[in-house]
Amino acid sequence: MSSHKLTSLQSQMKIEAGTVAHSLENFIKEHVTKLDREGAILGLSGGLDSAVVAALCQRAVGAGQTLALLMPEKDSQKEHLKDALDLARKLKIETKIIDIVPYLKQLGAYQLFELNRLPLPQPLKGALVNKAYRYYARKTGEPPFAASLLGFKDKEFSTYLSKGLAYCRLKHRVRMMLLYLYGELENRLVIGTANRTEHEIGFFVKHGCDDAVDVMPLLNLYKTQVIELAAYLKIPSRIINKNPSPDIIPGLIDEEAIGIPYAELDLILPALANQWPEHEIAEALKIGAEKISYVKNLVRKSAHMRQVYTP
Amino acid sequence: MSSHKLTSLQSQMKIEAGTVAHSLENFIKEHVTKLDREGAILGLSGGLDSAVVAALCQRAVGAGQTLALLMPEKDSQKEHLKDALDLARKLKIETKIIDIVPYLKQLGAYQLFELNRLPLPQPLKGALVNKAYRYYARKTGEPPFAASLLGFKDKEFSTYLSKGLAYCRLKHRVRMMLLYLYGELENRLVIGTANRTEHEIGFFVKHGCDDAVDVMPLLNLYKTQVIELAAYLKIPSRIINKNPSPDIIPGLIDEEAIGIPYAELDLILPALANQWPEHEIAEALKIGAEKISYVKNLVRKSAHMRQVYTP
């Protein structure tokens, strides 16, 4: 039975990329019209999701009406900026590069992250972040990302972690502000790049550039489905094949930060959405039950990031 | 019949302030606990709504656990800062004054607003803003606020207006960013101050400090009900009696900007919520039908500000 269930889940996850692309283009076009805008604006990071959204916008409203903001800062990897620029050139969409370092400096952001006090090269910084990340996970039983979804009350780590988090989150909130600034000056709709996987587990910055937008075309697609869509849209394989990373702090890639590979997440999440009991999911996917509880816990703890509570 | 309807509407609007205050305190306390926070943070402007929220936080989590950020800039009126400080002192809550001018300067904000190029005193600037505001309303048939809810396509005014709007909105987005920065560093819940009236008509900055928060305790209360609550909470009469203003651009108060007094809005909106036909509302409230359509239009045009669209 369980292998039958797995097969049905896998077939449920299949998308007809051409149809999906067409309907998402319509979705973007409709909302640009409905909200009386004259074009689209998005943040282009060099990663997969924003590459797909850029291609969809270009098809929806035209290359001339699509503006991509590239907003690197000290911790951004150069290769991502290059990939973003190459893609924009290929799509013939407009770009504006805005170095956000001055804004972050003004906010005192770089002083929040202890490792910035030392004159370390980025790779070494990355290795140290990674070590500290794993150390925390071993000591406390959950990775910092999972702990960060609610408030930190752990006295031993809280100062470092709160500062590190505030450091990361400022970056995405500055980016959101700039997207709206240029969006408003040029009457463009702000197009978000969040996918369903990261949205459901809270792997985004609350009220940051991957959350506070006008529309979210990819929100119904899990990460692995976005990869399928990317292939259909002929996104360069360099972008499709790179290891997804928030590119927000040196050394941390998505799957390391989350603690579970997307391939597993994208079966666990739809199985949970189907309301399968945890033990059946574990059996069907042949993974430990503790992983299912962990994912369920991420969904529960991040609920506040998907809504503002009112009485 | 219509006078009976009016009476029933008025009685429906009555609140038992003590009961409401108590339940909102519980709401705040519960969410601080539920989200594992150790206190509350809010932006205190010197206006009515944030004063009420400050008092509720103080009662909910204690004065020592309530931090109020005061974030003035060039266009902020001095008296509002003074009122905010006086209130904080009375409530014995912590305050931090953050001059947001350097952040706005870095973003080029002050250059966005044409009147800033001239060395005019604030009152004169205010008078000119007001004149321009009314001129636009007369020329186009709707005040700039109503036009601003969707994109500007009016070529004659769009550059000035888009810049003016981007100017105003940057301020509230910078404030949001700072509220989250300090909230995250000190593990506090970000408490919003939006009321139902302004939320329903879109009189707020999308993803700004009156929108992008963790909880919104006042969201079920119309402005006039917040005034009742303020009296119960012994908010100083200076704050209760001042003319509500966004304090975001010289010379503009809420009722002038919106085009309808709160006393009328707070009957029209609940009547619309009760699904009364427009002509019955007009008859019962003895106001022109065009006012009802105008309010209905604000609600419709601002729908995108209360949700992020997904496919």
Interface residues (C-beta under 8 A of the other chain):
Chain A: S23 L24 F27 H31 L35 D36 R37 E38 P102 Y103 Q106 L107 L112 L150 G151 F152 K153 S158 S162 K163 L165 A166 R169 L170 R173 V174 M176 M177 Y180 L181 E184 L185 E186 N187 L189 G192 K206 H207 A212 V213 D214 V215 M216 P217 L219 N220 H304 V308 Y309 T310 P311
Chain B: S23 L24 F27 H31 K34 L35 D36 R37 E38 P102 Y103 Q106 L107 L112 L150 G151 F152 K153 S158 S162 K163 L165 A166 R169 L170 R173 V174 M176 M177 Y180 L181 E184 L185 E186 N187 L189 G192 K206 H207 A212 V213 D214 V215 M216 P217 L219 N220 H304 V308 Y309 T310 P311
